[in-house]
Amino acid sequence: MDLLVEPSRNLHGIVHVPPNKSHSFRALVMASLAEGKSRIVSPAVSADWLRGTEAMEMFGASIEPSHGDSWEVVGTAGRLKTPDDVINCGNSGIIFRFFSAISACCEGYTVLTGDDSIRHLRPCGQLIDALNSLGAWAVSTKSDGHGPVVVRGPIKGGTAEIDGADSQPVSALLIAASLAESPTELVVRNPGEKPWVEVTLHWLKRCGVEIINEDFARYRIPARSRWGGFEATIPGDWSAAMYPIMAGLICPESEVRIAGVDPNDVQGDKAVLDVLREMGADIEITGDGVVARSSTLQGREINCNDFIDQFMLLAVVGACAEGETVLTGAEICRHKECDRITGMHNALTAMGADVEERPDGLVIRSSKLRGARLDSKADHRMVMTLAVAALAAEGRTVISNVECVKKTFPSFIEQMAGIGCDVQKNRD
């Protein structure tokens, strides 16, 4: 399915963003490892969520939808069984990394694989080495640090080192090591994406696991941790909120309201609001969300590492801002659903932008964008980013393969149309 986007102005209305995926998955994992029943209210249900629930049931948890939009989880009390089939992680890096580490808590062999990105773009070598250092056994079947991987436990504890440029392996080890036979010291070189690790630490602390965090570079993790069931409501997704916020800023005569996000939540992407304000954005935090109004923005240098999912959207802001915008600290974007640095360089170039690719980011100069035919690379964030860019372009833009938005924002097209964006599906 393609998405047809025309230039738009005078956007008004309220966007209700979906629940946050990162919180949802951590709640699912912690509930599945808990003793007794847990209730998760309003998780981000998607194909990834369903794959995650299926995999956790293979480890011994019982998971099913409950009343309304809640899910009931009967946990394993930290005693996992070895899955009797291969775990297919699909397109989900979080399932691949988290469940590879959790597999080290089983005594048998667990096999994990996934789609082309899991088998070629999402590296797992650092995690494999760390698991081996902690007494488990793990291997990449192709010896290239990518899926498929085979893992055998049990994880014993001890000391391990890992490069922390990608936060998912670090988060995965923090959870798995809390179930190890002995305490663990985890040393992290080049710690990055710290807000995502903070979300993991938030959930561990909530469940009573007191990890000593020394500036994200060294962790001391207690052994044989156990926790009881809990009830949790998943907060709105700040990552999803940024798309209508950006649309409100760059489309003329617009005022867009975003409901359902909590400014006190630990999600790192909310820090982008301060960056945008420094660029001249008219953004107001209200009691129940955010208001974004049309603004004249000024380019600047931005280190994107603390809000890496917003790298592509900030590139669009750079094209619409006055002067030059330099995005740095984003090398990890090359290892997401697609190479997002090259992908955005090519897409913005096709739209007429003055953009330069660098190893860890982009340089974007103020440009008059024009409509183009663009490939989403089957990346949900690429779809939403290019749709926002197209709102400020001259002429029609056609974006291919947009079904993947269901991964994090299933109602994205309908919600954007609801505030006046000229977007429509084309199934021909």
N, C-alpha and C positions, 0 to 999 in steps of 0.2 A: 504494500500500500504506500502511495506517495502522499505527501502533504503539500498543498498549494498555499503559498503565502503571498499576500499583496501588502504594499506599504500601508501603514495604519496610523491614525491619530485620534485624539479625543477619546482615550481609553478611560473608562470609569467603571467602578463596581468593586465587588469583593471576590477574592480568590481564597478558597478553602484548601489548604495544602494537605497532602497525605501524611500518615505517620512516618516517623524516621526509620529507615532500614537498619542503620547501625545499632540503635537501641533495640529494635525488634529482634535481631539475631542474637545479641548478647543476652537478652531476656530469655530467648528460647534455649540457648546453650546452658545458662545458669539454672533454669528451671528443670532441664533434662538431667542435670547432674545433682540436683537437690534431692533431699529425702522428703517424700510425701508429695502432696498436690500443690500445684501453683496455678494461678489464673492470670493470663496475659490479655489485657483489654486493648483493643484497637491496634493490633500489630500491623505492619506493612505487609499485607498478604499479596504475594506475587508468585510467579513460577519459581523464583529463588526460594521464597519462604516454603513453598510446598516441597521442593527438593530437600530443604533443610529439615523439615519435619519428618520426611520419609527416612532420611539418613539417621536422625536421632532415634527414631523407632528401631532402626537396625541395630543401634547400640543398646537397646533395651528400654527406652522410655516409651510411655504411652501418651499420645497426643491427639486431640480431636477438638473440632469446633464446639463451643458451648453456647450459652445464651447470647443472642444478639451478635456483637462483633468481638466476642471474647473467645479464647482458646484455653482448654484445660490440659495441663501437663502433669503426668505422674512420673516423677523422676526416678533415677537409678540409684540414688544415695551414693554416687561416686563409684559404683561397682558396675562397670560396663561389660557387656558381652561382645564378643567378636562378631562383626557383621557376617552373614552367610552369603553375601553377594557383593559385587563391586559397587562402590559408591560413585554415582555419576554426578559430578558437581555442576554440570551444564556450563553456563557462562559466568559462574559466581566465584570470584577470587576469595571472598570471605568464607564460603563453604570449603573451598579447596584448602586454604591455609589453616583455618580453625579446626577442621575435622581431621586433617593430617596430624595435627598435634594431639587432638583428642584420641586418635587411634593408638597413640603410644600409651594410653591408659588401659589397653586391652592386652591380654597375654597372647592372642593369636595374631595372624597376619590380616591386615586390612589393605585392600587395593582401592585407590582413588584415581579417577580420571575425569575428563570433561571435554568441552568443545575445543576448537582449534586454538583459541586464545589461552586456555588452560594448558594445552599441550605444547604451545610455542611462545607465548608472550608473557605468561605469569610465572616468573621464576620462583622456585621453591628450594633452591640449593642451600641457602643460608639456614632455612628451617630444618632441612634434612641433617645438615652438619650439627646443628645444635641438639637435635633429638638424639643423635648418636653420642654426643658428648655427655648426655644426661642418662646414659645407660639403656636407652631404647635402641632399636635397629630400624633404619630407614634408608631407602634407595630410590633413585629415579631410574625407571626401567630402561631409559635410553641413555643414561649417564650424562644428561645435559641439564640437570637441575630443573626440569619441567615435568609435568604429568605425562604419563601415569606415574604414580609413586606407590610403593609398598612399604607399610609400617608395621612393626611388631613391638609390643611392649613386654613387660611394664617399664614405664619411665621411673628411674630410681632417684633422681636428684643429683646434686653436685654443683659443678660450675660449668657454664657455657658462655661463649661469646657469639654475637651476631651483629651484622650490619643492620642498622635501624632505619635506612632510608625509606623502606616500605614498612608501615606500621603493623600490617596484618600478621606477619610472622611473630613479631614481638608480642602482640596481644594474644595470639594463639598460645605461645609458650607460657605467658603469665597464668592463663587458665589451666593448662595441662599440668604445669609444674606444681600448682597448688594441690594436686592429687598425688604427687610423687611420694615415694617411700621415705625420702629424706629431704631436708631443706635444700633450696636451690638459690644460687647466686647467678644472676643473669647480667652479663656485661654487654652494653649496647654501644657499638661504635657508630658515629655519624647518626645520632638519633634525629628522626624526622617525623613529620605528620603527628606531632605530639598531641593535638587535641583528640585524635582517634584513640590513642593509647589512654588518654584521660577518661574517655567513655568506658573503656574496659576496666580501668581501675575503679571507676565509679560503681560499676556493677559488682565487682569483687568485694569492695568495701560494704556495699549495701547488703551483701550476703554474709558479711562477717569475716572475710578474708583480709587480714591486715598486712598488706605488702609494703615494705619500706622502699620508697622511690627516691633515689638520689639523683635529682635533676634529669630524669629520663635516661641516664647513662649507666645506672647500676640499680638492680632490684634485688631485694632479699625476700624470698617467697617461702612461707611456712609450709611444712609437709602435712600430708594426710588431712587436708582441710575438709570439713563437712559443713553443710548448711541445710536449713529447712526450706520448705516451700514458701511461696510468697504470692502476693497479688501486686501487679504493676500495670499502670496505664501508660502506653507509649505516647510520647509527645510528638507534636507536629515537626515536620522536616524542614530545617533551615535551608538545606541545599535546594529543595524544591521551591522554597519561597523566593529564592533569588531570581528565578526566571521572570515571574510577573513584576518583581521589584525593578529589574533592569528594563523591562518593557515600559513601565511607567516613567522611568527616567529619560529614556531616549526617544519616546514617541511624543510629538508636540501636543500641547493642550490636554495633558493627561493627569489623572489622580487615581491611583490604584491602591486598594486596601487589601492587606493579606491578613487572614484570620487563622488562629490556631497555633501560633508559634510562641514559645516561652523565652523571653530575653534572659532568663536566669538559668536556662538549661546549659549543660556542659558541651553541647555541640559547638565545634570550632568555627563552622561556616558563618555564624552570626557576626564574627569579627569583620567580615567583609563590609558590613554597614559602616564601620568607622573608616575603612579605606575609601569607600564611596563618598562619605561626607567630606573627607580631606580633598577629594577631587571636585567638590562643589555640589554634591547631591543634596536635594531637598528631601530628607527622609525623617519621618517622625515615628518614634516608638509610642504606642498607645497602650491602654490597659489590656487590650485583647489582640494586639498584633502590631502591624507596621503600615504606615502610609507612605507611598512614594509618589513624588510629583515631578513633572517635566523639569529638567535641569540642564544647565550648561556646564559641562564637565571639563576639567583640565587634566591633561596627561601627567603621569608621574611614574617613578620606579616602584614596583611592587614585588616583594618576595612572597610567592604563593604557597610556600610549603605548609603553612598552618591551615590552609583552606584549599587544598589541591584540587578538589572537585569543582572549584570555581575558576580554575585557570582559563578554560575555554571561554567562559562568559566574560571574564575580565579582558580577554583579547578583543571581544566585540565592543566592549566599553572603550577600549583603546582606540579602535577605529572611529568611534563616534565622538571621542573627546578631542579637544583642541590640543595641538602640539604632539608630543611623543610620549608613548607609554612603553616602559620596559618591564617585561615579566620575567622573573628569575626564580630559581629554587624549585623548578618543576620537572626535573629530569625523570622523576618517577612516573610522570604522565605518559612516558613512552611504553609503559608496561601495564596499561589498563585494558579496557575492552578493545582498544586499538591504540596506535601511537598517536596520542592526542596532540602532540606538538606539531608533527608533520601534517596530521589531519587538519588542524586549524589553519596552518600556514597555507595549505593547498586550497581550502575552502574560501578563506578570506581573499587569497589571490584571485580566485575565480570570480569573486564579487567585486574586484577592482581595488582592493585595499593595498596600501603601501606597507608591506609586512616583510620582516626579515627573520629567518629561523636561526636559533642558536642552540647549542647542545642542551641547555637547561631552560629554554623558554623562547620568547618571541620579542621582537621590537616592532611596535605598530605605530604608524603615524596617522594623523587625522586624515580621513579618506571619505570620499563620497561613494557609498556602496551601491551596487547595482544587482538586480535580480540575476539568478543563475540556476543551472541545474546542478544539484549537489548530492553527493553520496554520504549517507549517514554512517557508513561503516558498521551498521548494525549496533551502534553505540547509543544508548538511551540519552546520555548527556550531550552527545553530538547533535541529535535530533532537536532537543530543546534549545540548545545554544544557537543553532543555525536558524531556527524559527524566530528567535528574538532578533537576530541580525537582519533577517529578511523584512521584519516590520519597519526597519529604518532604511531599507534599500529602495532604489528606484526600479519599478517594474516587478514582474512576478518572479518568485523563486519556487522551484520544485525540489523537494527533499525526498529522497528515496528510502524505502525500508524503514518506516517509522513505527512499526508495531512494537519495537523494543522499548518504547516509553513506558510500557506496562511494568517494567522492572522497578521503577521508583515513583512514577507519577501517572497512574493509569488514566486519570481524567484530564491530563494536561491540555489536549486539544480543545475539549469542551469548556474547560475553565477559562482558557485564553480567549476563546470565541465569546464567552459570556461577558467579558469586560470590553468587548469591541474590537478585538484583533481579527483581521481579515484572514482567517485560516480555514481551510476545508480539506477533508479527506478526498482522495481520488483513487478508487480501486480499479480503474481501467488498466 
